[in-house]
């Protein structure tokens, strides 16, 4: 390949990658990817969760479709969207990690998602042996649909709206590590508050469900 052809090819590579980066860079589209990392959703469901209008949500989904970041299927009168690759969910989590490192403001904002009384979120890696030895349990407080669509090996599902009715099955001798959609989600914090109010030893995990799944699978492969 000639030098000028190589230069042109490199330029095309960077342009394609930058198109994907700029697509993800929209706050609205990033929220959509954050939600689709949990489970496939219709336009109406995505709109309701993100707070965007249906019209705006449709436009953002079209942009994501154009860049092949999401896929769509028809279900009767609805169009159901999902991530095109599990790596996208991890990319979203990695963006949060990077932003947290380079932006002190983000760390301050994330601290608002956690009540000072329950302490800072805990990294899964620091407690994974405790969980493996059955001294602790991971608890998924996302809604049942999300927990079913993207289950975490070894975790029990206790949807936030049903947690009080299901705690009878939990042993108070164990420690419970609560997770939800990720750091931009308050459900895990609320789950910790509820379990603690009922006499359980509970803490919040800092990672998203996608990151937890990836780390659990990686840990199992190494063991």
N, C-alpha and C positions, 0 to 999 in steps of 0.2 A: 504493500500500500504506500502511495506517495505521501510526502510530508503534508501537502495541502489537504489531501483526503483525510489523513489522520487528525489534523487540526479540526476539520469540519465535523468528523465523527465525534470527537471529544466535545465539541460545542453542542451537538445534538444530544449527547448523553446528559450533560449538565442541564440542558433545557428541559428534557423530559423529567429528570429528577426534581428540578425546581418547580415544575408544574404541579407535581404531587405535593411538594412541600407547601406551596401557596394554597393549594386546595385544603389541606389539613389546617393551615394557619388561620382560617376563619373561625372566630369563637363559636358561631352557630354550628358550623360543620364539625368542629371538634366535639361539641356537646352531642351531636348526633352519633358520632363514632363512639363516644363514651357510653351512650345508651345501647347502641347495637352490639357493643362488646359483651353485654349481658344476655341478650336474646334477640331474635328477629322481631321486627315490629312493623305495623302498618303506618302509613303517613299520619293518620289521626292520632295513633298512640304516641308516636314520636313527638308530634306537635304538642300534645297534652303534657308530656313529661318535660320537654325542654322549654315550654312557654313561648315558643315561636308560633306564628300563625301557620295555618295549613298551607297557604299559598307560598309563604317563604320557605317552609319545610320542604315542599315539593321542588322548589327551585334549587335548594341546597342539595337535595338528594340527586337531582339530575346532574349536578356538577360532580358529585361523588361517583355517580354511575359512569360519567364520561371518562373519569380517570381510573375506572375499574377498581375503586376502593370498596364498593358495595355491589351486591347482586340483588336482583328482584325476581319475584315469582308472583303469579296471580293466584288468588284464593277467593273464588267466587267474585264478588264485586270489589274486593280489596287487593292492593298490591303490597306484598310483604317484602321488606328489605332486610338484608343481613350483610355482615362483613364478608368480603371476598376471600380473606385469609386471616387465620388466627394471629399472625404476626402483627396485624394492624392494632389489635387490642394491646399487645405488648409495646408497640411503638407509642401509643397514647400514654401508657404508664411511664415509659422512658422519658417522654417529653415532660411529664410532671416532675420526674426525678431531676432532670437537667434544669428545669426552670427553678426548682427549689434551691439548687446549688448556686445558681447565678443571680437569683433575685431574692434578696432578703424580704422584699415586700410580700412575695408569695408565701414564704414561711409564716409571716405574720397573719396573712389572710387564712391560711390553712389552720392556724391555731384557733381561729374563731369557730372552726367546725368541731372543736373538741372542748368539752367542759374542763376547766382547770381541776375540778374535783376528781376527775377520773384519770388524770395523768396523760402523758404523751403516748401516742400510738406506738406499739411494739413491732419491731421487724420480725417477720416469720422465722428467719434464719436463726434467731437467738433462742427460739423455743421449739424448734422442729424436733429435737431429740425428746423433749418432754412430751410432745404429742405422740411421737412414735412409740414411746414407752407406756402409752395409755394413761399417763398421769394428767394429761390435759386433752381438751377437745376443741376443735374448731367449730364455730357456729356461724352459719350463713343466715343472716336476717333479711336478705333480699326477698322479694315476693316469690311465691312458689313457682310461677311460670319461669322466672329467671333462673332460679335454683335448679329447675328441671332441665332447662335448655343448656345451661353451662354449669353442670355439677362439678364439685370439687371432691376429689377422692379423700375419704376419711372424715369429711365434714358432715355435720347434721344440719338439716334445714329447719329453722325456727323463724318463720316470717314474723316481722316486727308486730303486725296486727294480731298475731295468734300466740305470741311467745308466752304470755301469762297463763294461757290455757294448757300449754305443753310442757311446762317446767317440771311437772311431777315425774317425768321420766329421767330427769337429770340427777346425778349424784353430787351432793354438796362437797364430797371429798376431793373432787377434781377441780382443775382450773379451766376456765372457758375463755377462749380467744375469739372475739367477735369480728366479723368482716362484712362488708357490703359491696357497693359498686366501686369504691375507691375513696381517695382523700376528698374529693369534691362531693361527698355524700354524707349526710348526717345520721343515717339509719344505724350504723354500728355504734355510734356514741349513745344513741337512745337505747339500743339493746343492752349496752353495758350498764347504763343507769337502772334499767328495769331489773336485770339479774342481780345487781348489787343490792337493790332495795328489797329483794326477796331472799337475801342471805347467801348469794353465790359469790365466789371469787371470779371476777370477770375483768378482762382487759380488751382494748381495741387493737386489732392488727392494722398496720399502716398501709399494706398493699391492697391493690384491687383484686377482684376474683380471678382475672386473667393472669396476673402476676403470681398469685398464690398457686394456681393450677400448674403453671410452668415450673415453679420452684419445687412443688411437691413431686411432680413427674421426674424432674432432674435428680432430686434426692433419692427417689426410689430406684432409678437407674444406676446410681452410684453405690447403693447399698447392696 
